């Protein structure tokens, strides 16, 4: 996933490790971020970015509560641009 891309997100509670998800940033509630689920813990999910050298993820902000996960990213799309 890259900044500026448009993604379809399915709201679901059926989540598995490895799923790409969109979630509310734990420290900036006005921002949505995309991460990959790594593993489940008692308080929620541990999430990681695909680019570990440049990603702000659970290594920085800890476990993400399941209530912060908007849904699973299921596909990228390109909106029609009228000129």
Backbone torsions as a table, in degrees:
resi	resn	phi	psi	omega
1	UNK	NA	141.9	179.6
2	UNK	-127.5	155.2	176.7
3	UNK	-56.4	138.1	177.0
4	UNK	89.4	-11.7	178.3
5	UNK	-74.9	154.5	177.4
6	UNK	-107.4	132.6	-177.6
7	UNK	-129.1	145.6	170.8
8	UNK	-85.5	133.2	-177.9
9	UNK	-124.7	126.9	178.2
10	UNK	-97.6	122.6	175.4
11	UNK	-75.2	118.1	-178.3
12	UNK	-154.9	154.9	174.6
13	UNK	-100.6	-6.4	179.0
14	UNK	-86.7	91.6	-177.0
15	UNK	-118.6	146.1	-179.9
16	UNK	-133.8	153.7	173.8
17	UNK	-54.2	137.8	-178.1
18	UNK	98.1	-17.6	179.9
19	UNK	-67.5	135.2	170.0
20	UNK	-79.5	132.2	-176.7
21	UNK	-132.8	159.4	171.0
22	UNK	-109.3	133.8	-177.1
23	UNK	-142.9	161.8	175.5
24	UNK	-78.7	128.7	-179.7
25	UNK	-61.1	127.4	-176.4
26	UNK	-61.5	-27.1	-178.2
27	UNK	-105.0	-9.9	178.1
28	UNK	-136.0	83.9	-172.8
29	UNK	-60.7	-12.0	177.9
30	UNK	-89.7	0.9	-176.3
31	UNK	-115.8	136.1	171.8
32	UNK	-100.0	141.2	178.2
33	UNK	-132.9	158.5	178.1
34	UNK	-111.8	129.2	179.1
35	UNK	-143.3	173.7	177.4
36	UNK	-111.5	135.1	178.1
37	UNK	-68.8	130.1	179.2
38	UNK	-100.3	-58.8	177.2
39	UNK	-157.3	159.9	-178.8
40	UNK	-91.0	142.9	173.8
41	UNK	-128.0	174.4	-177.0
42	UNK	-57.7	-36.1	-175.4
43	UNK	-95.5	-1.8	-178.9
44	UNK	152.1	-140.9	-176.1
45	UNK	-117.0	144.0	168.9
46	UNK	-92.4	124.1	-177.2
47	UNK	-118.3	146.9	178.2
48	UNK	-131.9	148.7	172.2
49	UNK	-84.3	155.8	-179.7
50	UNK	-71.4	-26.1	177.9
51	UNK	-104.0	88.8	-171.9
52	UNK	-62.0	-28.1	-179.9
53	UNK	-72.6	-25.6	-174.6
54	UNK	-122.1	12.9	-173.3
55	UNK	-101.8	138.5	170.2
56	UNK	-99.5	113.0	-173.3
57	UNK	-144.9	-156.2	-176.3
58	UNK	-60.4	-19.9	175.2
59	UNK	-66.3	-21.5	179.0
60	UNK	-101.3	-40.3	-173.7
61	UNK	-117.6	3.3	175.1
62	UNK	81.6	-162.0	-177.0
63	UNK	-67.8	141.0	178.8
64	UNK	-102.1	124.7	177.3
65	UNK	-62.4	144.5	-179.8
66	UNK	-58.1	-29.7	179.4
67	UNK	-65.9	-17.4	178.5
68	UNK	-85.2	-11.3	-179.3
69	UNK	-84.0	120.5	180.0
70	UNK	-74.7	-43.7	180.0
71	UNK	169.4	-179.6	-178.8
72	UNK	-91.8	131.7	177.6
73	UNK	-75.6	124.0	-174.9
74	UNK	-113.5	-13.8	178.5
75	UNK	179.4	148.3	178.4
76	UNK	-93.0	144.1	175.7
77	UNK	-138.5	160.3	-179.8
78	UNK	-116.0	116.1	179.8
79	UNK	-65.6	148.8	176.1
80	UNK	-70.9	133.6	179.5
81	UNK	-111.0	121.3	178.6
82	UNK	-93.5	136.3	179.1
83	UNK	-119.4	NA	NA
